Amino acid sequence: MKMLLTVEFPLEPFNTLVRAGKVGDIIGRVLESLKPETVYFTEQDGMRGGILLIDVQDASEIPRFSEPFFLHFNANCKFRIAMSPQDLQKAGLDALGKTWG
């Protein structure tokens, strides 16, 4: 299942890792391990952030995606299901509307 993983990096320890010249290597190793489909880095609520599109086959995989960010950066991670237009078409919205509307 496609999911959006949003990551919020607090200032510390990120600033310390930047000053030590380590942050690029750590992020590179994490991304190499996770193999997201797409990654964007951005600002989120005044902090550094990232948005990753990942493929999660089973809920038990969630720690594999979040722990590197928790352990290296004290980051906050949020997971959201991502539907493509094709997924939405398969959802049966018309039938649901008739049943619940």
LOKE-794355 format. One record per residue (C-alpha): residue number from 1; residue in three letters; x, y, z. Coordinates in steps of 0.1 Angstrom, whole numbers, padded with zeros to 4 digits, always signed. Each point is the difference from the previous one (the first is absolute). Example, Ala and Ser with C-alpha at 12.3 -4.5 7.8 and 13.67 -1.06 7.14 Angstrom:
% LOKE-794355
+-----+------+-------+-------+-------+
| seq | type |    c1 |    c2 |    c3 |
+-----+------+-------+-------+-------+
|   1 |  ALA | +0123 | -0045 | +0078 |
|   2 |  SER | +0014 | +0034 | -0007 |
+-----+------+-------+-------+-------+
END
This chain:
% LOKE-794355
+-----+------+-------+-------+-------+
| seq | type |    c1 |    c2 |    c3 |
+-----+------+-------+-------+-------+
|   1 |  MET | +0000 | +0000 | +0000 |
|   2 |  LYS | +0013 | +0034 | -0009 |
|   3 |  MET | +0005 | +0023 | +0030 |
|   4 |  LEU | +0013 | +0035 | +0005 |
|   5 |  LEU | +0025 | +0002 | +0028 |
|   6 |  THR | +0005 | +0036 | +0012 |
|   7 |  VAL | +0030 | +0006 | +0022 |
|   8 |  GLU | +0005 | +0031 | +0022 |
|   9 |  PHE | +0036 | +0005 | +0011 |
|  10 |  PRO | +0004 | +0020 | +0033 |
|  11 |  LEU | +0029 | +0025 | +0000 |
|  12 |  GLU | +0021 | -0023 | +0022 |
|  13 |  PRO | +0016 | -0023 | -0007 |
|  14 |  PHE | -0002 | +0010 | -0036 |
|  15 |  ASN | +0019 | +0032 | +0004 |
|  16 |  THR | +0028 | -0018 | +0018 |
|  17 |  LEU | +0002 | -0026 | -0028 |
|  18 |  VAL | +0001 | +0027 | -0026 |
|  19 |  ARG | +0029 | +0018 | +0018 |
|  20 |  ALA | +0018 | -0034 | +0004 |
|  21 |  GLY | -0004 | -0007 | -0038 |
|  22 |  LYS | -0019 | -0032 | +0007 |
|  23 |  VAL | -0036 | +0007 | -0010 |
|  24 |  GLY | +0004 | -0006 | -0037 |
|  25 |  ASP | +0016 | -0034 | +0006 |
|  26 |  ILE | -0027 | -0011 | +0025 |
|  27 |  ILE | -0029 | +0011 | -0022 |
|  28 |  GLY | +0017 | -0017 | -0030 |
|  29 |  ARG | +0003 | -0033 | +0019 |
|  30 |  VAL | -0036 | +0003 | +0013 |
|  31 |  LEU | -0014 | +0006 | -0035 |
|  32 |  GLU | +0021 | -0027 | -0015 |
|  33 |  SER | -0014 | -0025 | +0025 |
|  34 |  LEU | -0036 | +0012 | -0003 |
|  35 |  LYS | -0001 | +0003 | -0038 |
|  36 |  PRO | -0029 | +0024 | -0001 |
|  37 |  GLU | -0017 | +0006 | -0034 |
|  38 |  THR | +0003 | +0038 | +0004 |
|  39 |  VAL | +0015 | +0023 | +0025 |
|  40 |  TYR | -0004 | +0038 | +0005 |
|  41 |  PHE | +0016 | +0020 | +0027 |
|  42 |  THR | -0019 | +0031 | +0011 |
|  43 |  GLU | -0009 | +0022 | +0030 |
|  44 |  GLN | -0028 | -0013 | +0022 |
|  45 |  ASP | -0014 | +0021 | +0028 |
|  46 |  GLY | +0032 | +0020 | +0003 |
|  47 |  MET | +0023 | -0030 | +0000 |
|  48 |  ARG | +0019 | -0020 | -0025 |
|  49 |  GLY | -0021 | -0027 | -0015 |
|  50 |  GLY | -0002 | -0027 | -0025 |
|  51 |  ILE | -0028 | -0017 | -0020 |
|  52 |  LEU | +0006 | -0036 | -0012 |
|  53 |  LEU | -0022 | -0022 | -0021 |
|  54 |  ILE | +0005 | -0035 | +0012 |
|  55 |  ASP | -0015 | -0034 | -0007 |
|  56 |  VAL | -0011 | -0018 | +0032 |
|  57 |  GLN | -0010 | -0036 | -0004 |
|  58 |  ASP | -0008 | -0007 | +0036 |
|  59 |  ALA | -0005 | +0021 | +0032 |
|  60 |  SER | +0029 | -0017 | +0015 |
|  61 |  GLU | +0023 | +0019 | -0024 |
|  62 |  ILE | -0008 | +0034 | +0015 |
|  63 |  PRO | +0028 | -0001 | +0025 |
|  64 |  ARG | +0025 | -0008 | -0028 |
|  65 |  PHE | -0010 | +0034 | -0016 |
|  66 |  SER | -0003 | +0021 | +0032 |
|  67 |  GLU | +0028 | -0013 | +0023 |
|  68 |  PRO | +0029 | +0015 | -0020 |
|  69 |  PHE | -0016 | +0034 | +0003 |
|  70 |  PHE | -0008 | -0004 | +0037 |
|  71 |  LEU | +0034 | -0013 | +0010 |
|  72 |  HIS | +0022 | +0023 | -0021 |
|  73 |  PHE | -0020 | +0032 | +0001 |
|  74 |  ASN | -0027 | -0002 | +0028 |
|  75 |  ALA | -0024 | +0006 | -0029 |
|  76 |  ASN | -0038 | -0001 | +0000 |
|  77 |  CYS | -0013 | -0024 | -0027 |
|  78 |  LYS | -0036 | -0002 | -0013 |
|  79 |  PHE | -0014 | -0026 | -0024 |
|  80 |  ARG | -0029 | +0006 | -0023 |
|  81 |  ILE | -0015 | -0022 | -0026 |
|  82 |  ALA | +0005 | +0013 | -0035 |
|  83 |  MET | -0026 | -0008 | -0027 |
|  84 |  SER | +0006 | +0004 | -0037 |
|  85 |  PRO | -0029 | +0011 | -0022 |
|  86 |  GLN | -0004 | -0037 | -0010 |
|  87 |  ASP | -0002 | -0010 | +0037 |
|  88 |  LEU | -0028 | +0025 | +0005 |
|  89 |  GLN | -0019 | -0013 | -0030 |
|  90 |  LYS | +0001 | -0035 | +0015 |
|  91 |  ALA | -0013 | +0012 | +0033 |
|  92 |  GLY | -0037 | -0003 | -0010 |
|  93 |  LEU | -0009 | +0036 | +0010 |
|  94 |  ASP | -0033 | -0002 | -0020 |
|  95 |  ALA | -0012 | -0031 | +0019 |
|  96 |  LEU | +0012 | +0015 | +0033 |
|  97 |  GLY | -0020 | +0031 | -0008 |
|  98 |  LYS | -0031 | -0020 | -0006 |
|  99 |  THR | +0005 | -0020 | +0032 |
| 100 |  TRP | +0009 | +0028 | +0023 |
| 101 |  GLY | -0013 | +0031 | -0017 |
+-----+------+-------+-------+-------+
END
